């Protein structure tokens, strides 16, 4: 499957730095469900591969690189209609539910996004993340969206009362919160924004033969896993 450049971010349990979420990736090892899947895909094609070959960047940087640089693969990436034409897609890897999360100490109940807008509820978002994109597509006012550098920053905003809600993957947010010492009931999902599949997103200028090879390898691995 070479020559492809693989880029990932902190998105546990799919891809993250082992031992200390958010720490420097140097001298540590990337791990997670998607990393393991990628290793099996390379093994299926008998192509040399090491986890050290994967580049680890903040989401926004990785997303922009995948958009602009041929032969670049970003994962794990939610496939949406808005992103469809921007990438080639290999997957699915897994299912992911993106929600609005409230903090236990400041419980919020809403019936719709319109109600959240009427109440002028502020939402922590990560630029180019699926949560931010879903809110913008739904017409959520810009002045109510509060940019966070990464998911740890967004969690801090919510737990410290700087925002009312956080738009993010329910499972990943729970994993991040647990790693920071919070119990699972600290974050309360109050509204579902999307339920989508995670994929490998590949730059549009990449040779279609490489894309097809990746999909074939994934299909083979998933078929073998289903027989175990």
N, C-alpha and C positions, 0 to 999 in steps of 0.2 A: 504493500500500500504506500510505500514511500515513492516520490518525495512529497510528504505532506507535513505541515507544521500544525501541531495540536496545541490548542490553548484552552485552559480551564480556569476556574475561579473557585472561591469558597462557596460551595453549595451542598453541604452535607445533608443526607448521607451519600449523595451521588459522587461528589468530588470535593476533597478538602485536604488540608495538611494534617497528618496524623499527630496526635498527641496534644496539640495546642492550637485550636482554631484561631485563625487570625495572626498567627506568629509568622516570622520570616521563614520562607520556604527553604532557604539555604540549609544544607546539612540535615534536612528532614525529608520525609517521604510523602508524596501524594498517595492518597488512598480513596476508597469509596466504591460504590457499586458500578459507576460508569468507568472508573479506572480499571477495575477488574474485567469488565466486559471488553474494554478496548484491548487489554492484554490478550484475552482469549481470541479476539478477532485477528490480531497479528499472528498468534500462534497457528490459527487455522490456515493462514496464507503462507506460513513458514517464512515470515519476514522478521528480521531482527528488530527488537523493540525494547526500550527501557523506560520506566516511569520518569527517569531523569530527563528524557527527551521532551517531556510535556512542559510547556511554558505556563507559568502561574501568574495571572494578572488580575487586577480589579476588573469587575464586570464591564464597565464603560470602555476601558482601554481595549480589552479583549474583543468586545463587540465591534468597535470601530476598526480594529485590525482585520477581523474576519470579513467585514464589509469591503475593505480596500485592498487587501493583499491576496493575490491568487495562491491556491494550494494551502489555504489556511482553514483549519477546522476548529470550531468553537463548540464546547459542550460543558454541561448539559443545557440545551437551549429549547425553550418552549416554542413549538411551531404554531403560528397563528396566521389568520388571513392577511393581516397587515405586513407580516414578515415573509410571506410565502414567496414572493418574487425576488426577494433580496438574496436568497441563498439556494443552494442545492440542499436536499435533506436526506439523511440516512437515519433510519429508525423504524419504529419507535424504540426508545430505551426504557421509558417508564411513564406512568401517569402522574400528573401533578395538579394539585388543587390550590389556586391562588385566592386568597381571602383578605378581607379587612379585619385586622386584629385590634382588639381593645385590651387595656390592662385591667387586671382584676381589681386594683384599687380605685379605678375610675371606670366602672362598668357603663357600657353604652349599648342601647338597643335601637336598631333601625330596621325599618321595613323595606327600604329601597335606597338607592344612591340619591334619588331626588330628595329624600328626607334628610340625608346627610348633608347635601348642599344647602338645603333650607336652614339647617341648624349651623351652617358654616363650620363643620367639623374639619379640622386640619389633619392631613395624612402624610406620614413619612413615606417617601418613595426613593428608589434608586434609579437614576437616569438610565434610560434604555431597557430597564427591567420590565418584565411582563406586567407586573402590578401597575407601574407608572403608565405604561402604554394603554392598558385596559381602562384606566381612569381618564386619560386624555381622550381616548376614542369615545368614551361615554359623555364627554363634555364637562368633566369635573373642572371647576375653575382653577386656573393656574395659581392664583394667590392663596389657595387652600392646600396646595401641594408643597411639601417641605422636603427639599433634596437632602439625601443622606449620602455620605461617602461610600458606605458599604452596609451590610446587614447588621453588623455589631453596632455601628453608629445609629442605625434606625431603631434597634432594640433599646439603646440608651435613651434616645429621644422619647420613646413611648413610656419606658419605666420611670423617667424623670418628669413626666407630665409636660414635655415641650410640644407634644402633638397629641391629638385625640385618638388617632388610629395609625396603623401601619399596614401597608399593602404589600403582601408577600406570600410565598408558598407556606401553607399551613404546616406541612411536615418539616420543612427546612427551618422555619422560624422556631418550632418546638425544639429542634435539635440545637440550634444556636442558643436558645434560652437555657436549656439544660446545661450546656457547656459553660455558661456564665453563672451557674449556681442557682437558677430559678427552678421552681417546680413546674410541672407541665400545666397546672391550672392557672398560672400567672397570666397566660395569654388566652384571650377568649375570642374565637371567630364569630363575627357578627353579620358578615355578608359575604357571599361567594362571588368573586369577580369572573373566574373562569375555571374550567376543568379541561385540561389539555394534555397532550403527550410531549415528553422530552425527546429531543433528537440531537444528532450531530449536525450542526449547521456549517455548510461548506461554501466558501467564496464562489460566486457565480462564474468567475473566469477559470475555474479549475477544470481540468480535463474530465469529461464525462466518463471516461473509462475508469478513472480512479474512483469516482463516485460510485459507479456500478460495482466495482470490486469491493468497496467498503460495504455496500448493501448486501452483496452476496456473502461476505464473511460474517456479517451480523446475522443474517438469516440462518446460516449454517450453525453458528454458536447457539442461537436461541432454539433451533431444532434439537441440537444435542442436549441442551439443558432440559428440554421438555421430556426427554427420554430417561433422564437420570432418576 
